[in-house]
């Protein structure tokens, strides 16, 4: 995190959007995979490019509405599958590196780091089939960095378009963390916590969660749901319902202060879903965003949108609530 922010210093403008995804990947690699991707310094360029192409192509709404199109001998499909193959090969390489490291630990149990375990190691220790480990690693690659990068981009949008919020957040950071950042000092950042939650209410990292099919006829509130109905959890609607939030279009972090928050509002905040299947990476993502935001506000006195920059969502299908990171250019002073 500090490496990335230091690279942004003393520049007239910075294309920060291109680095947000790299931050997420490097943090994911270190904390979850036990590896060093070092994407900020240019490594992982081919697998990352292949991942971006394949994911954005796969989520094209045409593929969902007309699934038979995916089997046609089109260049569109050829390129997607070629890039998926490159990304898949890299996932298997990550797994191979992990197995090699596990073997080295067994042979040298006293070496530094031999007692720590990455997520992939834990999956191997649990005797999961390699196909399942491959699928889970790919899922963490997707969910563990891109959604967090998008959330950090929307946080920057709020700071840029609401300078009064930026100033309040910076003042709290300077007052509560005057020295080195520590986990305990983070607990004092009430306004920063509120800002994170408000940002994710306005801009949930995923518009909807995968739904369920009703097995029996039922009634939810005043709505009759016949058996066989496909039901989605729509995070955008829940975060923008005026009956719950009163003024949902207004970005107001103070609504998250304990004295202002209602039980209904707390239950309607679902950017990580909820219940027994809540996203296991929720706390990890929130902490990563918090460290990024605090570090940024401590380092720079003013954050503005560059005249050449834009902050807009990518329109179309599943990507509709993802910011266009390629156009996120800021002035950091």
N, C-alpha and C positions, 0 to 999 in steps of 0.2 A: 504493500500500500504506500509506504513512504517513498519507495523507489519511484513509483509512478508519479506521485505528486511532485517529487523533486525534479522530474523531467519536464514538468509543466511550468516551472519557474522561469522568469525573465524572458518570456516569449510574448510577442504582441498579440497573438491569438493561438489557441490550442484546439485541435480537433479531438476533444476528450472522448467523444463517442467511440472512436476506434480503440481506445485503451480500456474502456470499461469492461468489455468482454474479456480482454486479456487479464485484467485484474482478477475477475471472477475465476478464470481458469487457473491462474497461478495459485490463488488461495485454495481452490478446490484440490489441486494437485498436492499441495503441501499438507493440508489438514485432513483430507479424506483418502487420497490415494497413496500418500507417503512418498511422493515423487517430486521432482523439480521440472516443471514444464518450461519455465523461463520464457513465456511468450512475449513478455514486454521487451525483451532484447532480440526478438525476431525468430525465436525457435517455434516449432510446431506450425509453421506457416502453411504447409501443404495439407495436413490433417484438418486444421482449423478452416481453411478455405473450402475443403471438401465438405466438412460438416455444415458450414453456412449455406453452401449451394444446395446440398441434399435436403436439409430441413426446410428451407424456404420454398424449394420446389415441391416437396412432399405435402406441404400444407396448403398448396393451391386449392381453392374451393372446387375447381373443376374435377379434381381427382376424387373428391368425396361425393359430388353429385352424379358423376359419370364414371364409376370405378372401372368400367371396361376400357376406358381410355388408357389406363396404366399398362395394358397389355399390347398396345399397338406399337409397331416398329417405327417409332418416331424418334428424331434426334433429341427431343425434349425428354423422353424416357431414357434413352441411352445415356445421356449425360447425368441424369439423376442416379441411375444405378451404378454408373462408373464412379461417381463421387461417394456413393454409399459404400462401395467396395473399398475405396481408399480409407474412409473413416473406420470401417469394420476391421480392416487390417491393422490400423493403429490401436484399436481397442485390444485386439489379441496380443499386440506387442506389449501393451501396458501389463496385461496379465502375465506374459512371459517374464517380464522384468520382476514382477512381484514374486513369482515362483522361484526365480534365481535368488532374490534377496532372502526369501524364507529358508532356502537351502543353506545360504551363507550364515544365517543366524544359528541354524542347527549345528553347523560345523564350528562356529565361534560364538558360543553362548555368552561370553563375557564382553564382547565388543560393544561399544557405545550404541545405544538405540536398539539393542537386541530384545529388550523387554516391551517395546512399543509395537502396536499393530495398526496397520491401515485397514480400511474397510474391506478392500479386496482380500487381504490376508485373513480377516475374520470370516469371510465367505468361504475361503478355501479350508480354513480350520473347521468350519461347520459342514464340510463335505458336500457342499452344493455342487450340482453338475456344472461343468464348465460353460455349457450353453446358458445356464441361468446366471452365472457370474458375468458372462459377456453381456446379457440383456440388462442386468442391474447396473453394470458399469456404464453402459450407454445411457441408461435412464438418468443416472447421477450426473453424467456429463451434460445432458440436456437441462435437467431441472436444477442442477447445482450451480450453474454459472449464468445462463442466458436470462433467466427470470430475475436474478439478482441484479444483473447489469441493466436490465430494463427498468427495474425499480430505482436504481441509483440515477438513471437518466431522468426519470420523472421527478425525483428529488431536486435535481439541478434545475429543472424547469420551474419548480415552485420558487426556488431561491431567486431565479432570474426575474420572474414576472411579479414577484411579491417581495420587493426589497425590505419592507417592514418586517416580514417574517424572517428574512435572511439576517437582519440586524438583531432581532430578538434571539435567534438561535446562536449567533456568534457571541453575543454578550453573555449568554448562559455558559457557553463553552469556555470563554475567557475567565469568567468568575469562578466556575466550579472545577476547572481543570487547568490551573495556572502553570502547573509543572508537568512532569511526565504523565502520560496517560496510563491509568491502571484500571483493572476490572472494577475495583471498589469505587473509583471516582466516577465511572460510568453510571453507577446507580443514582447519582445525584442529578443527572441530566433529565429532568422531568419534561422540559419543553422539547428537547430533542426526541425523546420517546414519543411524545404526542405528535410531533411533526412526522415521524416515520409512519405511525398508524394512520394519520390523516392522508398522507401521500398514497398509501396503499388502499385506503378507502376510495379515493378518487380514481386511482389508476392501478387496479389489481393486476398482478403479473399475468394472470390468465383470465379471459372473459368469463369462461364457464368451466365447471368441473364435469368430468365424464358422468353421465346420468345413469339411472337405473330404470328397469322396466317393472311397472306395478304388476304384482302377481294376482292381486285381487282388486275388486272395486273398492275404492276408499274415498274419503273426503278429507281434504286439507284446507282448513279454514272454511271458506264458503265455496270452495272449488271441488267439483266432483271429478275424480280421476278413475276412469274405467280401467279394468284389467287390460294389460298389454300396452298401456300408454308409456312412452319413453319420456322420462322426467330428468331435466338438467338442473344443476344448481347454478344460477346466474349471479355471479359475484358483482357485476356492474349494477344490475337492478337493485340488489340488496344494499349496495353502498350509495345509491342515489335515490332512495325512496323518501319523498318528502314527509310521508306519514311517520317515518322513523327518525329522520335527521332534521326535519324542519326547514333547513336551508342547505340542501345537499350540494348545490353548485358553488357554494362559498367555501373556500379553503380556510379553515379555522382550527388550528391545532388545539386551541384551548378547550374545544369540545371533549377532548380526551382526558382532561383533568378529572380526578375522581369525583369531585363535587358536582361536575356537570354531566357525567356519563350515566346513561340509564342502562338497565339490564337488557332492554330490547336492542339498544345500539350495540352493546357488547356482543350480543348473540348474532347481530347482523353483519359483524366484521368477519368476513370469511375468505380473505385472500389466500390463506393456506388450507382452505376447507375447514373441517371441524370434526368433532367426535373421535371415535376410535381410529379413524383413517386420516386424521389430520397429518399434514405433511411433516415427515420426521426431520426435515431440514429447516423448519421454521425458525428456531432459535439461532441456528447457525447463520441463516440469511440475515436476520435482524441484527445480529451482532456485527456481521461483516458490513452491512449498510451503515451502522452506527459508527464504526471505526472510520469508515471512509468519510462520512459527513463531518465528524468531529475533526479529523486530521485536515480536511480541506478548509474548514472555517478557521482553524488555528493558524494555518499557513497563509491564507489570503484575506486581505481586508475588504475586497470588493469582487463580486462575481457578476459578470454581465454577459449577455448574448452578443456575439460578434455580428457586425452587419452582414457578414456572409453566412452566418449560421441560421438554422431553423430548428424548431422543436415541434414536430408534428408526428402523429401516429402513421404507421404504414397501413394503408387501406387495403382491405381485401381478406375475407375469410378468417382463418384462425389468427392471422397476424394483426388484426384490427386494433388491438390495444398495445401493440409494441411500438416504441418510439423509433424513428428512423435515425439510428446511431451514426450513420454516415454523414449526416448534416449537422450534427451537434458540435458547433464550434463556439468556444467561449473566450472572453477576455478575463484573465485572472490577474488581479493586482494586489 
